[in-house]
Amino acid sequence: METPPDSAAPSTRGASRKAESVVEFHHILSDDGTRLRAWTNDPLGRIDGPTVLLCNGLGVSPWCWPALLHADCGVRVISWNHRGTGGSARPADPRRVGIEEFVEDALSVMDHFGVVRAVAMGWSMGVNTAFELAVRHPERVTGIFAVAGVPGDTFATMLGPLRLPHSLARRVTVGLSRALRTTGAFISPVTTRLPVGGRTVAALTHSGFMLPTPDNHLTARALREFLAVPIEWYFHLALRTSEHARVSLRNVRVPVMLVAATYDVLAGARDMRTAADRLADATYVELRASHFVQMEQPEIVHELLLGFLGEIDQI
């Protein structure tokens, strides 16, 4: 069962709004009957370039990828919004929101768009999904482009710049997530109504958690979309994904590029480098950025993606 696609409302107010108008949404069903809001940046089928499956960051929207929101970006993207976020429904069983279920959703998205094999591109927790997909369904994945994320046990790698022992980092971050899941019902009425504009973006991008971005309009929209997710549900998702263990990298048999960020507090660069060293065919790149590297340096990350896709085409 599917409903017709709906496009993001076009606008003439600046280049960033024009970029948003290339996104088209589709409502599809995953294998367990959960309704998903999938999307593509190629509503007219005119992008001349390879298809990439984007396994996005947890609970985030297309607006976190400004370089992909242009008809001339050279990459056809297919993706979806996670369960209970961005128009996707919560599953009947609330426990079915872990990495295994996200892999199921990824396959449903590929099938809906008629994609047999593709490069899996992951950001943040989506890197877990991309690697798990490549291990479980190697026939569907031709490569992995991993941005600011590690192949499993993500919470142990958080707070990377502080160089905490993995066990301590995991205890701190999981404990904080549990507290926010518990108190989220009291916080969400505030965060879901929080006005987000230029001042909010300026404060966030000068906080050290996130660095300045070239398109504040898209950054504001991405933040508004993220804050629309109730805090308690978001941290319910986070805690379920925290259970995802490290992927056995010896079972990854496709080319991989890992793009790390020096100041990333949510996915440690040193752990991404370690993963690259353990993979049979991997390239490691580190940029002076935060966890939101593809928003802060969109053109650089996009050029890396295009180069990686070019190498895949030659194999």
C-alpha positions as CSV (number, residue, x, y, z in Angstrom):
1,M,0.0,0.0,0.0
2,E,1.4,3.4,-1.0
3,T,0.0,6.9,-1.4
4,P,1.0,9.3,-4.1
5,P,4.2,11.3,-3.5
6,D,4.0,14.8,-2.0
7,S,6.7,17.4,-2.8
8,A,8.1,20.0,-0.4
9,A,6.3,23.2,-1.2
10,P,8.3,25.3,-3.7
11,S,9.2,28.9,-3.0
12,T,11.1,31.7,-4.7
13,R,12.5,33.1,-1.5
14,G,16.2,32.6,-2.1
15,A,18.4,29.8,-3.3
16,S,18.1,27.7,-0.1
17,R,14.3,27.6,-0.5
18,K,14.7,26.6,-4.1
19,A,16.9,23.8,-2.9
20,E,14.2,22.6,-0.6
21,S,11.7,22.3,-3.5
22,V,13.6,19.4,-5.1
23,V,12.6,17.0,-2.2
24,E,9.7,14.7,-2.8
25,F,8.2,12.5,-0.2
26,H,6.5,9.0,-0.6
27,H,4.5,7.1,2.0
28,I,5.5,3.4,2.0
29,L,5.2,0.4,4.2
30,S,8.1,-1.5,5.9
31,D,8.0,-5.2,6.2
32,D,6.3,-5.1,9.7
33,G,3.6,-2.8,8.4
34,T,5.0,0.4,9.8
35,R,4.2,3.4,7.6
36,L,7.4,5.3,6.6
37,R,7.9,8.7,5.0
38,A,10.5,8.0,2.4
39,W,12.0,10.8,0.2
40,T,14.2,11.5,-2.8
41,N,16.0,14.5,-4.2
42,D,15.0,13.5,-7.8
43,P,11.2,13.9,-8.1
44,L,11.4,14.3,-11.9
45,G,13.9,11.6,-12.6
46,R,16.3,13.9,-14.2
47,I,19.5,13.6,-12.1
48,D,22.3,12.2,-14.2
49,G,24.3,10.3,-11.7
50,P,24.5,7.3,-9.4
51,T,21.9,6.4,-6.8
52,V,22.9,6.6,-3.1
53,L,20.9,5.2,-0.2
54,L,21.1,7.7,2.6
55,C,20.9,6.2,6.1
56,N,20.4,9.5,7.9
57,G,21.3,10.6,11.4
58,L,18.8,9.6,14.0
59,G,15.5,11.5,13.8
60,V,16.8,14.1,11.3
61,S,15.5,15.4,8.0
62,P,16.7,16.0,4.4
63,W,17.6,19.6,5.3
64,C,20.8,18.4,7.0
65,W,22.3,17.7,3.6
66,P,22.4,21.1,1.7
67,A,24.7,19.9,-1.1
68,L,22.2,17.2,-2.0
69,L,19.2,19.5,-2.4
70,H,20.1,20.8,-5.8
71,A,19.0,19.3,-9.1
72,D,22.5,19.5,-10.4
73,C,24.2,17.8,-7.5
74,G,25.0,14.7,-9.6
75,V,23.7,12.2,-7.1
76,R,20.2,10.7,-6.8
77,V,19.4,10.2,-3.2
78,I,16.8,7.9,-1.7
79,S,16.1,7.9,2.0
80,W,13.5,7.9,4.7
81,N,12.6,9.4,8.1
82,H,13.0,7.2,11.1
83,R,10.1,5.6,12.8
84,G,8.0,8.1,14.8
85,T,9.8,11.1,13.2
86,G,9.2,13.4,10.3
87,G,5.9,11.9,9.3
88,S,6.9,8.3,9.7
89,A,4.6,6.3,12.0
90,R,5.6,4.7,15.3
91,P,5.6,0.9,15.0
92,A,2.8,-1.1,16.7
93,D,5.5,-2.6,18.9
94,P,7.5,0.3,20.3
95,R,10.6,-1.9,20.8
96,R,11.0,-2.2,17.0
97,V,13.1,0.9,16.6
98,G,16.6,-0.4,16.6
99,I,19.3,-0.8,13.9
100,E,17.9,-4.2,12.8
101,E,14.5,-2.5,12.1
102,F,16.3,0.4,10.3
103,V,18.0,-2.2,8.0
104,E,14.5,-3.5,7.2
105,D,13.3,0.0,6.5
106,A,16.3,0.6,4.2
107,L,15.5,-2.4,2.1
108,S,11.9,-1.3,1.9
109,V,13.0,2.1,0.6
110,M,15.3,0.5,-2.0
111,D,12.5,-1.8,-3.2
112,H,10.1,1.1,-3.4
113,F,12.4,3.1,-5.6
114,G,13.4,0.1,-7.7
115,V,17.0,0.1,-6.6
116,V,18.7,-3.3,-6.6
117,R,22.2,-2.2,-5.4
118,A,23.7,1.1,-4.3
119,V,26.3,2.8,-2.2
120,A,25.0,3.2,1.4
121,M,25.8,6.6,2.8
122,G,25.5,7.0,6.6
123,W,25.7,9.9,8.9
124,S,25.9,9.6,12.7
125,M,23.8,6.6,13.9
126,G,23.0,6.0,10.2
127,V,26.6,4.7,9.8
128,N,25.6,1.8,12.0
129,T,22.7,1.1,9.7
130,A,24.9,1.3,6.6
131,F,27.4,-1.2,7.9
132,E,24.8,-3.6,9.2
133,L,23.1,-3.5,5.9
134,A,26.3,-4.3,4.1
135,V,27.0,-7.2,6.3
136,R,23.5,-8.7,6.3
137,H,22.7,-8.0,2.7
138,P,26.1,-7.7,0.8
139,E,24.3,-8.2,-2.5
140,R,22.5,-4.8,-2.1
141,V,25.5,-2.6,-1.2
142,T,28.3,-1.6,-3.5
143,G,30.2,0.7,-1.0
144,I,29.9,2.6,2.2
145,F,30.4,6.4,2.6
146,A,30.4,7.0,6.4
147,V,30.2,10.5,7.7
148,A,30.8,11.2,11.5
149,G,29.8,7.8,12.6
150,V,31.2,4.4,13.7
151,P,30.2,0.8,12.8
152,G,28.5,0.0,16.0
153,D,28.7,0.7,19.8
154,T,28.3,4.4,19.1
155,F,27.7,5.5,22.6
156,A,31.1,4.2,23.7
157,T,32.8,6.5,21.2
158,M,30.9,9.7,22.3
159,L,32.6,12.6,24.0
160,G,35.7,11.7,21.9
161,P,37.5,15.0,22.3
162,L,37.6,14.3,26.1
163,R,39.4,11.0,25.5
164,L,37.4,9.2,28.1
165,P,37.7,5.4,28.4
166,H,35.0,3.8,26.3
167,S,33.3,2.1,29.2
168,L,33.0,5.5,31.0
169,A,31.8,7.3,27.9
170,R,29.1,4.7,27.4
171,R,27.9,4.9,31.0
172,V,27.7,8.7,30.9
173,T,25.9,8.9,27.6
174,V,23.5,6.1,28.1
175,G,22.7,7.4,31.6
176,L,22.0,10.8,30.2
177,S,19.8,9.4,27.5
178,R,17.8,7.4,30.1
179,A,17.3,10.6,32.2
180,L,16.1,12.5,29.1
181,R,13.7,9.7,28.1
182,T,12.2,9.8,31.6
183,T,11.9,13.6,31.8
184,G,11.2,14.2,28.1
185,A,7.4,14.4,28.6
186,F,8.0,17.5,30.7
187,I,10.5,19.0,28.3
188,S,8.8,18.3,24.9
189,P,6.0,20.9,25.3
190,V,8.8,23.5,25.4
191,T,11.1,22.2,22.7
192,T,8.4,21.4,20.2
193,R,7.2,25.0,20.4
194,L,10.6,26.6,20.5
195,P,10.9,29.4,17.9
196,V,14.0,28.8,15.7
197,G,15.5,31.6,13.8
198,G,18.7,33.4,13.1
199,R,19.6,34.1,16.7
200,T,19.0,30.5,17.7
201,V,21.2,29.2,14.9
202,A,23.9,31.8,15.7
203,A,23.9,30.7,19.3
204,L,24.1,27.0,18.4
205,T,26.8,27.4,15.8
206,H,29.0,29.3,18.1
207,S,28.5,26.9,21.0
208,G,31.3,24.5,20.1
209,F,28.8,21.6,19.7
210,M,28.1,22.8,16.2
211,L,30.2,25.2,14.1
212,P,28.9,27.9,11.7
213,T,27.2,26.8,8.5
214,P,27.0,28.6,5.1
215,D,23.2,28.3,4.9
216,N,21.5,29.4,8.1
217,H,18.1,29.1,6.6
218,L,18.5,25.4,6.0
219,T,20.2,25.0,9.3
220,A,17.2,26.6,11.0
221,R,14.8,24.4,9.1
222,A,16.7,21.2,10.0
223,L,16.7,22.3,13.7
224,R,13.0,23.0,13.6
225,E,12.3,19.6,12.1
226,F,14.5,17.9,14.7
227,L,12.8,19.7,17.6
228,A,9.4,18.6,16.4
229,V,10.3,15.1,17.6
230,P,9.2,14.6,21.3
231,I,12.3,14.3,23.5
232,E,11.1,11.2,25.1
233,W,10.6,9.4,21.8
234,Y,13.9,10.6,20.4
235,F,15.8,9.2,23.4
236,H,13.7,6.0,23.2
237,L,15.1,5.6,19.7
238,A,18.6,6.5,20.9
239,L,18.6,3.9,23.7
240,R,17.4,1.2,21.4
241,T,20.1,2.0,18.9
242,S,22.7,2.1,21.7
243,E,22.3,-1.7,22.0
244,H,23.8,-2.2,18.6
245,A,27.2,-3.8,19.0
246,R,30.3,-3.4,16.9
247,V,29.9,-4.8,13.4
248,S,32.5,-7.5,12.5
249,L,34.6,-5.5,10.0
250,R,36.1,-8.6,8.5
251,N,32.7,-9.3,6.9
252,V,32.7,-5.9,5.1
253,R,33.9,-6.6,1.6
254,V,33.1,-3.4,-0.2
255,P,35.1,-0.1,-0.5
256,V,34.6,2.3,2.4
257,M,35.3,6.0,2.9
258,L,35.1,7.3,6.4
259,V,34.8,11.1,6.8
260,A,35.5,12.1,10.4
261,A,35.4,15.4,12.2
262,T,38.1,16.6,14.7
263,Y,35.7,18.3,17.1
264,D,33.0,15.6,17.0
265,V,31.5,14.8,20.5
266,L,29.0,12.3,19.2
267,A,31.2,10.0,17.1
268,G,34.9,10.0,18.0
269,A,37.4,10.6,15.1
270,R,39.9,8.3,16.7
271,D,37.4,5.4,16.6
272,M,36.6,6.1,13.0
273,R,40.4,6.0,12.2
274,T,40.7,2.7,14.1
275,A,37.8,1.3,12.0
276,A,39.5,2.4,8.8
277,D,42.7,0.6,9.8
278,R,40.8,-2.6,10.3
279,L,38.9,-2.6,7.0
280,A,40.3,-4.3,4.0
281,D,39.6,-1.4,1.6
282,A,39.0,1.9,3.4
283,T,40.0,5.6,3.0
284,Y,40.0,7.9,6.0
285,V,39.6,11.6,5.8
286,E,39.4,14.0,8.8
287,L,38.0,17.5,8.6
288,R,38.2,20.3,11.1
289,A,34.5,20.3,11.9
290,S,31.9,19.2,14.4
291,H,29.5,16.3,14.2
292,F,27.5,18.3,11.6
293,V,30.4,18.3,9.1
294,Q,28.2,17.9,6.0
295,M,26.3,21.1,7.1
296,E,29.4,23.1,7.9
297,Q,31.5,22.0,4.9
298,P,28.9,20.8,2.4
299,E,30.9,21.3,-0.7
300,I,34.0,19.5,0.6
301,V,31.9,16.5,1.8
302,H,30.1,16.4,-1.5
303,E,33.3,16.4,-3.5
304,L,34.5,13.5,-1.4
305,L,31.3,11.7,-2.1
306,L,31.5,12.3,-5.8
307,G,35.1,11.1,-5.9
308,F,34.2,7.9,-4.0
309,L,31.3,7.2,-6.3
310,G,33.6,7.6,-9.3
311,E,36.0,5.0,-7.8
312,I,33.0,2.6,-7.3
313,D,32.0,3.0,-10.9
314,Q,35.5,1.9,-12.0
315,I,35.5,-1.3,-10.0
